[in-house]
Amino acid sequence: MNTRRTMLVANWKMNKTVVEAVGWLNTFYPQAAERAAQQELVEVAVCAPFTVLHPLYVALRRLNSKVKLGAQDVFWQERGAFTGEISAEMLQEFRTKYVICGHSERRVLLQESSEMVSRKCGAAVKAGITPILCVGESISVRRGGLLLQWLEAQLYESLAFWDNQETIVVAYEPVWAIGTGQSATAADAEQACGYIRQVLRERAGEMADHISILYGGGVTPENIGELLDCPNVDGALVGGASLDPDAFGKIVLAGCKEQPK
Ligand code: PGA
């Protein structure tokens, strides 16, 4: 019996000041989050910049909201001389439940390797924070017919920390679909997410059936329904469309219609 909830996760990236973040929540909360929060099988999270985690934490508590907080990065060391970095313990202070690790923007722009990503995921897990591990291919890898090999290698290297039991979330995010207005088709998303589950199953057996695998890249209120209908797509990591509380609200409401997988 599987226990995979539908997860709808906003990734705000480097957007929103404190005033904007709290304003977003005040618009979003009354329309969709309340309804979603009542459903045990839907999980809604906002991965926000570090600077707005505390005000959002306060606002979510005030609203008694079940919307969860997430961060967009974490460093692997617990403390010390690492100028500019943020530890998992620091994120814990705001009940941060999730942290995105290995987003392609960090892998590409900041040369984050899968080895670094694995150490970050490991630090998160140790602190009781669930990593949302991002994997995905560039357009040249896809055109070269190397999609499956690429995903397998990224998973293998980025999950070096994993003991096969700790809770993790994996997000399949094809680099060519991120922020380009071009989404993968539902069939593309299912193929990749299904393959990711197969790789996880080879490694962790039945545990793989309990891991949420999300799709990310060009998700909108218009395409979320067909993506969530895919048997191996358990939710979405939403960038651009999550900046607008109305659009993200529509995406959450679409998730509330889904049956658990
Ligand atoms: P997008 O970004 O929805 O704007 O394509 C998704 C992501 O990068 O997580």
Boltz pocket constraint, residues with backbone or C-beta under 6 A from the ligand:
constraints:
  - pocket:
      binder: B
      contacts: [[A, 11], [A, 173], [A, 177], [A, 178], [A, 179], [A, 180], [A, 181], [A, 216], [A, 217], [A, 218], [A, 219], [A, 237], [A, 238], [A, 239], [A, 240], [A, 241]]
      max_distance: 6.0
